[in-house]
Amino acid sequence: MMYLLEKKKINTELSAWAKDYEVITPQKVENYTQFLPFDESSTLELTNPHNTRYPPKALFFPQTETMLTYNSRLGRFEETQVRDEPRIIFGIRPCDASAFALMDTVFLSEDYTDPYWKTKRESAIVVGLGCNNPPQTCFCTTVGGGPFNHEGLDALLTDHGEFFFVQVLTEKGRALFEDLPLASEEQVNEIKKIQKKASDKMAPAFETKGLKQKLDIIFESSYWEKIAESCLGCGICTFLCPTCFCFDIVDEVQRKKRIRNWDTCMFRIYSQEASGHNPRPSNRERTRQRLMHKYSYWLDQIGEIGCTGCGRCVRYCPVGLDIRAMLRIASQQESEVIHA
Amino acid sequence: MHDNGHNPYKPIPMHVVRAYYESNDHSLKTLELTFDHHADQVEFFEKFNPGQFCQLSIFGKGEAPFGVASAAWEGDFVRFTIQKLGSFTQYAHTLQPGDPIGMRGPLGNGFPLLDWLGKTLVIIGGGCAFSTLYALTKHVHHPQNRQDFEELIVIYGARTSGLCMYKHDIQSWHQRDDMQIHQAIDVPEEDWDHHVGYVPDVVKEVAPSPDNAVAVVCGPPIMTKFTLPVLVELGFPPENIFTSLEKRMKCGIGKCGRCNIGSKYICKDGPVFSLKELQELPDDI
């Protein structure tokens, strides 16, 4: 079942939701886009084929987040209120929504639940916007996703003419859209064609079959030195990555807070031990960790690649390192090792 | 293990009940901590298994992981031996009885004691890494636990006699008839009537039998590196050799990503691994 959301009514609809929810939408900020709370003055950005530069993982896993406060009189840590106001995240790209589902396997794992992620995640309704024209840097179809993938979403919009066509995927999603008019069967078929066309347009960026095994084999190869040569170790690929979840925990003494910050395996100090030993002393080991984690270790852990093909690391690397090229070279590497 | 709905990042309120130097050079200090709330104590000891560790937590200094050096039956306290190294441990060395401190744990898997029932335990330690092996030995010493295992053979080496931990207790082990204890120091000293030499060589000399036995090795990386092949040579299969890994950690519960090696997180899948498991992991330690 598909509903029709008229584009010219979109601001009215968002404003109506904003009475009961905090509505978060992609918006233009200076020269980039970011998910921000919607109000009358917001500049919506639903036409840019790119996803936002700033990854929406920050909505559930902020770049900086207070975990505990410290009561210095008692010498004890105290819990802080985690925000649980209902939210609608509107217009998220399927790659970023499927990243939520991957992150759930970390933060909502059976043994330990991360209360900060859980509370915000559970109180959110996630409405996606599919990609009619995936940009050149996108490779979601290569890693098992697609420009109209449903993973992690409560509803999915397809942009067509005067309307957003709304596919309702969960009960949470239905509650938002069930009062809208229904699309005709003819329109539904047309939308399916648009979706298929978008997906078909995306050529495979690299071969994933056997890639994990290849990476495992070349763990000690000089390949890693070569690909790490031009890496500055700035970490932007991991900070902007929608599936990178590493964090650091630090105490802010003057504010009496224990906070967590996004961290990156691309930094030397990330794995530096008090003894002076560092298991990943150079960009060689650190680049290897980044790629192996996404394309080997995630597969061992949950059977899925830990990358959604959003293309941010490709677009924003200051020296133009392209993960797709790195993986293509890795694939070729294996034959050398075998024939050597 | 499950967090029972608690915030797993919130430290359990503890305070120091005893603090004493463990080594002559004051580089090692033992803190014994007790619980502010009885309910926390009950929950801790329901979960605790020797070989596990805790994150000790001091506001402003952060958190750092330490192996538990006591057995549950020893009393209502948790013991840690801390080597003075960085800013956290320097501060920890200044703590006095009565001072508050936070603790998160027990964390990690601990030693697979259920798999070891009915077997001989060969416990091999070096330096301050002996702490969790001390917890293991103390656990086995309890009459109710002792009957669960065959022989108990402990090999413990330190650079000097002054650096040997838990001296008085270990001294008394030489009089016990339910265990063997082989102590070693690296260089000869007057009045030292035990082994002199490096741990791998002492293991070769003692030559424990691999029959129905498991070996547990904890020590500095260099000691572990040279001890494992000695055990393999003695006939211990890789699945019967265990060690405990260390890595920089923050969360301790498999979220922050820091201690990832291959498909494992040292904090929650370890820190105890068999040599067989280690051989399957990438060389990223």
HADDOCK unambig.tbl for C-alpha pairs under 7 A between the chains (distance, minus, plus):
assign (segid A and resid 75 and name CA) (segid B and resid 100 and name CA) 6.42 0.50 0.50
assign (segid A and resid 76 and name CA) (segid B and resid 13 and name CA) 6.74 0.50 0.50
assign (segid A and resid 77 and name CA) (segid B and resid 10 and name CA) 6.94 0.50 0.50
assign (segid A and resid 106 and name CA) (segid B and resid 255 and name CA) 6.15 0.50 0.50
assign (segid A and resid 107 and name CA) (segid B and resid 255 and name CA) 6.47 0.50 0.50
assign (segid A and resid 111 and name CA) (segid B and resid 1 and name CA) 5.82 0.50 0.50
assign (segid A and resid 111 and name CA) (segid B and resid 2 and name CA) 4.88 0.50 0.50
assign (segid A and resid 111 and name CA) (segid B and resid 3 and name CA) 6.88 0.50 0.50
assign (segid A and resid 112 and name CA) (segid B and resid 2 and name CA) 5.99 0.50 0.50
assign (segid A and resid 112 and name CA) (segid B and resid 3 and name CA) 5.60 0.50 0.50
assign (segid A and resid 112 and name CA) (segid B and resid 253 and name CA) 6.72 0.50 0.50
assign (segid A and resid 115 and name CA) (segid B and resid 7 and name CA) 6.36 0.50 0.50
assign (segid A and resid 245 and name CA) (segid B and resid 256 and name CA) 6.81 0.50 0.50
assign (segid A and resid 246 and name CA) (segid B and resid 256 and name CA) 4.60 0.50 0.50
assign (segid A and resid 246 and name CA) (segid B and resid 257 and name CA) 4.91 0.50 0.50
assign (segid A and resid 246 and name CA) (segid B and resid 258 and name CA) 6.88 0.50 0.50
assign (segid A and resid 247 and name CA) (segid B and resid 256 and name CA) 4.91 0.50 0.50
assign (segid A and resid 248 and name CA) (segid B and resid 250 and name CA) 6.61 0.50 0.50
assign (segid A and resid 248 and name CA) (segid B and resid 256 and name CA) 6.87 0.50 0.50
assign (segid A and resid 249 and name CA) (segid B and resid 250 and name CA) 6.39 0.50 0.50
assign (segid A and resid 250 and name CA) (segid B and resid 62 and name CA) 6.29 0.50 0.50
assign (segid A and resid 251 and name CA) (segid B and resid 59 and name CA) 6.49 0.50 0.50
assign (segid A and resid 251 and name CA) (segid B and resid 60 and name CA) 5.23 0.50 0.50
assign (segid A and resid 251 and name CA) (segid B and resid 62 and name CA) 6.15 0.50 0.50
assign (segid A and resid 252 and name CA) (segid B and resid 60 and name CA) 6.89 0.50 0.50
assign (segid A and resid 253 and name CA) (segid B and resid 60 and name CA) 5.49 0.50 0.50
assign (segid A and resid 270 and name CA) (segid B and resid 258 and name CA) 6.99 0.50 0.50
assign (segid A and resid 271 and name CA) (segid B and resid 248 and name CA) 5.91 0.50 0.50
assign (segid A and resid 271 and name CA) (segid B and resid 258 and name CA) 6.66 0.50 0.50
assign (segid A and resid 272 and name CA) (segid B and resid 248 and name CA) 6.89 0.50 0.50
assign (segid A and resid 273 and name CA) (segid B and resid 248 and name CA) 5.53 0.50 0.50
assign (segid A and resid 274 and name CA) (segid B and resid 85 and name CA) 6.56 0.50 0.50
assign (segid A and resid 274 and name CA) (segid B and resid 86 and name CA) 5.96 0.50 0.50
assign (segid A and resid 279 and name CA) (segid B and resid 284 and name CA) 6.06 0.50 0.50
assign (segid A and resid 279 and name CA) (segid B and resid 285 and name CA) 5.33 0.50 0.50
assign (segid A and resid 297 and name CA) (segid B and resid 262 and name CA) 5.54 0.50 0.50
assign (segid A and resid 297 and name CA) (segid B and resid 263 and name CA) 4.70 0.50 0.50
assign (segid A and resid 300 and name CA) (segid B and resid 263 and name CA) 5.68 0.50 0.50
assign (segid A and resid 301 and name CA) (segid B and resid 263 and name CA) 5.92 0.50 0.50
